[in-house]
Amino acid sequence: MLTSMVNNSLIGVAGGGEASGAKPREKRSAASRADTSGRREFDRAQVLKTDTEREPRRHRGTSPNSRLSRRQTASSYLQVRDTTMSEPIYVGIDVAKDTFDVNSSPQLFKACLPNTPEGHRQLCKALKDHAIALIALEATGGYERPIVAELLAESLPVVVVNPRQVRDFAKGMGELAKTDPIDAGVLAQFAQIVQPAPKTHSTPQTAELTEMVRRRRQLSDLRTQESNRLSTICNKQVKKSIHKMIKLLDSQIAQVDKLICEYIDADDNFKAKDRIIQSAPGVGPQTSAMLIANLPELGSLNRQQIAALAGLAPWDRSSGKYTGKAHIFGGRKDVRSVLYMAAFNARRFNPVICDLYHRLTEKGKPYKVVLTACMRKLLIILNTMIRNQTLWTPKIS
C-alpha cells in the first residue's frame, strides 16, 4: 500500500497532469513528453546534439567518474602519485613466494609486483627518486632476503621486523582483517609510528657466510634427528639405513666446516674477528662462525643492546602488587643456541664463567637461570673484546 502511494506520487509529479496546472499533453515539445512510467522521450536529433555538445559550465579536467579518479587498487604496475621531495615516506612490503605487495604512508605507492629480479628492480627504480624514511618487511622464512639485498644495494633504509610484533600492532590499531595489501599498509604504519632501527648493510661476503653457517646448522639438526631415531629401532635393516644416513651427514658436515674455515681465512675482517672470538676459553670455531655471520653488530653495541639482540636480556613482569619472574624473550635463536653450548663448555674451562657459575649456584639459583647468566656474561665479554680489538685476558674480563 505504501509502495503504491509513493510510486503514484512520483508518477504524478513527473507526468505533470492536469491537476498540477501544467500545459496540455499535446501542446508540449517532443523533448518534454512523458509516458505513463514517468520517463522522458527524446528525439534522435536532440540526443545526438546533447551527446556531442559540452556543457559550458563543466570543467575540462578529469571527470570524477572516470577510471583515473577512482580509488587505486593493487595491480601489477606500481602506481605513484606526485609528492614533494622533502616529505618522508614510510613503505611497507608484504612478501609472498611469488609476489609482494607494496604500500606506503602517506599512500603514494600501491602495487602487487612479482617476486622476481625484474620486480625488485622496478620497485627500487620507483623508490630511489623519493625521500624514503624507512622500508619495513616481515621475516618470511627467506622469501624476503632477495628484496632486502636489492634495497640495501641501493642504499635504502630497510628493517626486517618480527611478524608477531606487527600483528599485535595491527590489532592495537583495530585492524582485524588480514590480507596481503592490508598487511603492506600495516607495515607502512608500523614503520612510521614505531620507527625501528634500520638493518645494517650486509656485505655479499657476510651473506655467503650466513648461508654456509645455516646449511651447517640444518645438517646438524638432521643428524640429531637420525641419532634420536636410532635408539627406538629394533629392525636391523632400518638401523643399517640410519647408520648410512648418519655417516653421510657426518661427511656433509665435515665438507661444510671446511668451506666455512676457508672462507673465513680468505677474508681479513672475518679472520681477525675469528681470532679474537676463539681466543676466549670455551668458544670453538662453530660458535665463532655463527657470531660472525648472524651477529655482525657484535662490537658496535653496548652490553644491554647486544644482550637484547641475542635474546638474553631478562624482561620484568610486574603489575601492581604482583611481582613476577623475569624471563628472556625474543632475539636471534641460532645465536642463542650456539651460545648455550659455548657457555656449557666455558663453565668448566673459562675461569671467569666458572666463577660466575659457582657463585650463582651457591645462591640457590636454578640451573637454567645460572646457565643463561653465563651465556649473557660470555656474550658481553666477546662484545667488549671485538670492540677493543683485544684477545682474551682473564684479568680484564
Buried (B, 14 or more C-beta within 10 A) or exposed (E): EEEEEEEEEEBEEBBBEEEEEEEEEEEEEEEEBBEEEBEEEBEEEEEEEEEEEEEEEEEEEEEEEEEEEEEEEBEEEBBBEEEEEEEEBBBBBBBBEEBBBBBBBEBBBBBBBEBEEEBBEBBBEBBEEBEBBBBBBBBBEEBBBBBBBBBBEBEBBBBBBEEEBBBEBBEEEEBEEEEBBBBBBBBBBBBBEBEBEBBEEBEEBBBBBBEBBBBBBEBBEBBEEBEEBBEEEEEEEEEEEBEEBBEBBEEBBEEBBEBBEEBBEEBEEBBEBBEBBBBBBBBEBBBBBBBBBBBBBBBEBEBEBBBBBBBBBBEEEEEEEEEEEEEBEBBBEBBBEBBBBBBBBBBEEBEBBBEBBEEBBEEEBEEEBBBBBBBBBBBBBBBBBBBEEEEBEEEEB
